[in-house]
Amino acid sequence: MQPDYEYLVRSMGRLSGIPVRVYEAEALLCSFFPAPLPKDPMELCKTDVFSIQGHVGYYTSPLFHCYGVLNTSGVRIVLGPTSQIIANDQQLRELAFRLDVPKEETAAFVDGMRAILPLPAETLLQMLCTLNHLLNGGETLELSDVTIVDDEQKLIKTRVEQRRTAKQYDTQTVSRQAHNTLEIEELLMGIIRKGDIAALRRWLAQAPPVQGGKIAGDQLRQQRNLFIVTATLASRAAIRGGMQADDAFSLSDAYIQRVELLTGYGQIMNLQYNMILEFTEQVDQLRRGKHQSKLALDVANYVRHHLSEPVSVDKMAEAFYLSRPYLSAKFKQETGQTLTDFILSEKTEEAKRLLRYSDKTQAAISAYLGFSSQGHFAKVFKKYAGMNPSEYKAKHSV
């Protein structure tokens, strides 16, 4: 008897508070969303999600959104995205931008994403294992039976294991026991606090093997526990370096959530490297490699959270409980740079990233970053990047 998929989708969606879809081949049969979305965020990773061939699997997006997949009798059920980590508005606006959501519908997209309930990935997969039992002939799966489907992680694991065989470590790995001696721990946390990417890469190139203290009876649990300790230390080092506490803790929680799904030494090694590098890069972006005052860091954090809109100095001053003239003068005194120059240089840096790593047009990037026109965007970009957007994209295309 053919299951009533519309009933299943509706019931599962209402119970879980997350999107549910049913596909036959690649054709959408029915779906449920907790709130209307102008575009389905799964469109950005549909190929990866559809590549899952087992009865139950999952995919984690770069924003740490998790999708669960159930395959049964030519039908694919996809749940998600969901995450225990709630993305901030700027991250959701960027997600909308990458999905080509029209500017006038971005607010609705952000509201729709906010309506999705946060669930641990383990809960999502347990739901699918239960549903799998019902739809796939009574098959009994546990979470430990669900295979890793992240192809990038599989590839990294292979490379890590090859390097371990050769007894070599390079800049793609971090010793899993890196923080088990006080000296190395303080060195790494100091690098994160300063946002010193160059120092991090130098250290990684010659990272010494260190024997870690035993904090779990199971080797995999040991690796995860050490990862969690490192994430906790890294988030606090980043906060001392100027990162907002909410941002640092959210990033740490996202990595901890993901490490619990990994089942291999190489995967955890790779994820730890990425985590330490991301914390270091975040601090570097805030500090620009220089000592910054509290006011300068507050301004940098504010601009970072409002990149996709015209940044108002008046609203910034209001947020800091300062007058606009005082804020402008104090910032210039402490940094030697005007607020306008700083804001536009930050937008230029974001534009560089989008030109280099996305397929968005200059017109789309200009609108996303809040410029009044593409001509204004091009003029600002050339001033702060030393070349026009087309030249930059041609030079740095990946």
N, C-alpha and C positions, 0 to 999 in steps of 0.2 A: 504494500500500500504506500502510495506517494505521500510523504509528509506534507502537512500544510505549512509551507515555508513562510507565508505571510503572517500566519498566527505565531510561528516561532520567532520571527524577526520582531514583531510587535511586543511579544511577551518578554523576550530577552532584553530588548532595548529599554523597556519600562523598568524592568527589574534592576538592570545594571546602570542605567543612566548614561550609556555610551552608544555611539553609532553602530548599527548592525546592517550588513548588506548580504544579499544572496546573488551569486552569479551562476549562470550556466554557460560554460566556456568563458567568454569575456563579456557576455551580455548580462546586464543588470536585470534581475527578475523582480526584486523588491528591496526596500530599505527602510530603516527607521533612524531618525536623528532626534536627539533631545530638544533641539531648537533648529530653526531653519538656517542653513548655511548657503551663501551665494555660490560657493564651490566646495567640493569635497576635498579635504586636505590629502586624502589618499592618492589623488591624481599625481602627486609629486613622486610617489614611491610605488606606483601600481605595478611596474615591471618586477620590482623586488618582491612585493607581496605575492604576485601571481607565480613567481618562480618556486614557491614552496610546494613541494610535491608530496610530502608525508601526510598522513591523516591529520596530524596536529602540528602546527609550527608557529613561529612568530618572527616579526621583523621589528627592529628598533630604529627609528629615524634619527638623523643628526640632532634633532631637537629633543631627543629622548622620548618621543611619542612611540608607544608600543601598539602594534597591530597583531591580533591573533587570528589564525587561519585554521579552518576545518575543511578538509576535502572528503566528499562522500558521493559516490555514484554519479560522477560527472558534474557535481554541484560544489561550489566553493562558498563557504560562509566566512565573512571577514568582520571581525569586531575591532573597533578602535577608530581613531586614536584615543589612548588614555595614558595617563602618567600620574605618578604620585607628586611630581614636581609641576607646579602651576607656572606656566610661562608668563612673563610680564607682557604688557601691552605692546612694547616695542618689538619683542620677538614675534608676537602674533601679527603685528602689522607687516613685518618682513615676510612672514609666511604667506600672508595675503598677497603681497607684492609678487612673490615667486609663483603664486598660483594665477597671476594675472587677474586678480579680483579688481573690478573697477573701483577707482578712488572713492566714489560716492557710496559704495557698498562695503568698504573696509570696516566701518564701525559695526555693521551688522554681522560681519564675519567674526570680528573679535568677540562680540556678545554671544554668538553661537558657539564659539570655541569655549567660552567661559561656562556655558551651560553643561558641558561634558563633565561628568563626575570623575575625579581622580581615583584610579584603582591601582593597587600593586600589580605588577606584571604577573606575579604568581597567582593572584586571584583570577585574572583574565584567563590564564592558561588552565587553571583548575576548572573553570566554567566550560572551556572547550573540551577538556578531557571527559567531563561528565556528559556533554552533548555527544561526543564521539562514541561513548558507550551505548547511547541510545540509537544512533544513526548508522554505526558501522558494525553491526552484528554482535554487539556485546563486548567489543574489544575493550580491554582494561589497560589504560595508560596512567602512569604516574608522572609527576613533573620531571623526574629524573630521566624519563624515557623520551622527553621532547628534545629533539636535536637542535643544535645551534644552526641557524640558517643564514647567518650574516657572512656572505662570501668574502667580504674584506677581512673579517676576523679570521676566517679559515686560512686565507692566504698569508696573513701576518703570522699565524701560528706556525705554518710550514716554514716560513723564513726564520722565525725565532729558533725553532728546533734545529734547523740546519746550522745556524750560528752556534748553538749550544754544542752540537756535535763537534764543530771545529774549535770549540773552546774560545770563541771570540764574542765580544760584545761591541756594538757600534751605536750610533746615535739613534737607532730605532728602538733601543731597549733600555730599561732601567733595572738595576739589580733589585729583585723582589725584596731583599732584606736591607735595602738601602738605608733605612732610618734606624737600624738596630744598634748603631753606635752613636753616641751623643755627637761626636765630631761631624759625622756625615749628615745626621739629621739637622744639625744647626746650619751646615753649609747649604743644604737644599732649601730649607725654609728661608734662609737669608736671600738666596737667589730669587725665590718667589716674591718675597717682600719687596725686593728692589726692582722686580720686573726685568731681571738681567738675562735675556734670552741667550746672548752670546756666551755668558758664563755657564749657563745650563748646557748648551751644546758642547762646550769644551769638556765639562765634567762627564757628560754621557759618553764622550768619545774614549774616555779612559776610566770609566766607572769600575772601582774595585769590587770583587766579589766579597760579600760580608755574610757571615753566618748569623741568621736571625734567631732570636729567642723563641722558644716554643710557647704558643698561646692557644693551641688547639690540638686535639688528638688526631684529627684527620688532616691529611696534607692539603686537600683542596680548601677545607675550612680554614686552615692556617693561612693560606695565601689570601683568601678573602678577608680574614680578620686583619692581616697586616695592611691590606689595601685600604680598609676602612680607617685604620689608625692614620695612615698617610693622608687620606682625604680630609680627615678632621684637622690634622696639623696644617695641611696646605691651605684650607679655607681660612684658618686663623692668621696664617702668615699673609695671605692676600688681603685680609681685612686690615692688618697693620700696615700693609702697603698702600692702602687707600680705597680698596674695593668696598662697596656698600655691603653691609652684613647680610641683608636679604639676598643679594645677588650671589655672594660667596657661599652661603649655606644652601641655596637652591642648586647651585652647580655641584657642590659636594654631594647633596642628596641624590641628584640625578646620576652621578657616577656610581654611588653606592648601590642604587637600585639596579643599575645595569650589571655590576660585577656579580650580583647574586644570581644572574642568569647564565653566567659563563661557566664552562665545565672543563676548561683546559688551562694549564700553566701558561702557555704562550699567549692565550687570549687575555689573561689577567695582566701579564707583563706589558702587553701592548696598550691595554686600556690605562694602566698606571702612567705610562709614558705620556699618553695623550692628555691625561688629567693634569699632570704636573706642568706640561707645556702650556695647556690652556690657561691655567691659573697665572702662570708667568706672563703670558701674552696679554691677559686682561689687565694686569697691573702695569705692564709696559705701556699699553695704550692709554692708561690714565695718567701715567707719570711722564711719558715721552722720554724716559731715560734720565730724568732730572729729579732733583729734590723738589718736592712740591709742598706748598703750604696747605693747611686744611681747606681754606677757601678755594684754592685752585683745584683740589681734588673734588670738592663739592660741586664746583662748576663742571668739571669733566664728567662726573657721574650724571649730573642733570642733563647735559647735552647728549650723552650716550643714550639716555632713556627717551629722548625726544628727537632723534635723528630724522625720523620720517615725517616731521612737521616743521613748519616755520618756527624757529626757536625765538621766542619773545624775551628780550632782556627784561622787560617790565614784569612778566610773569615769573622769570627766574628770580628777580629781586624780591618779589612778593613771597615766593617760596622760601627764601632765605631770611625773610623779615628784615630786609635792608632797603634803603632807598636806591633807586637806579643810579644816580650820580655817585653815591658812595661805593656801590658794588663795582661800577666801571672803573673808578679811580683806584680802588684797592686792588682789583685784579691786575690792572696795568702796573701798579707799583710792585706787586709781588712777582709778576711773571715777565714783565717787559713787553707784554703783548696785549693788544686791545681785545675786548670780548668779541667784537665782530670778527677779527682775524682768527681768533681761536675757534669760534663756531664754524666759520667757513672752511677752515683747514680740517676740522674734524669731519665735516660733510664731504670734503674732498677725499679724505682717507677712506670713508665708507664707499664713495663712488668708485675709487680704485678697486676695492675688493669686489664690488658688484660687476665692474667691467671685466675683471680678470676671471672671476669664477662663476658668473651667471651668463645666460644667453639673452638678458634683457637689453632692449634698445636704449640709446642715450635719452630718447624722449621719455621712456618709462622710468629710467633712473632719475632723471631730472624732476619728474612729477612726484615720484616716491619721496625724494629728499626735500620736497617743499620749495623748490625754486619756482619763481614766477614764470619762467619761460626756459626753453631749451637753450636759447641764446645766452641768457644770464648764467645758466649752469656752465656752458662751455667757457664763458669768460672767466668765471670764478675758478674753474678747474685748471685752466691754463696758468692763471696767476699763482696758484698754490702747488701745482704739480710740474710746472715748467714745460708742459706740452698740452695739446688739446686732447680731448677724450679719445678720438679716433686713433691718434698716434700712440697713446698709452695702450689701448686695447691691442693694436697691431704688434706692439713691442712685447707685451706681457701675456698674450693669449696662451692658454694651456691646452 
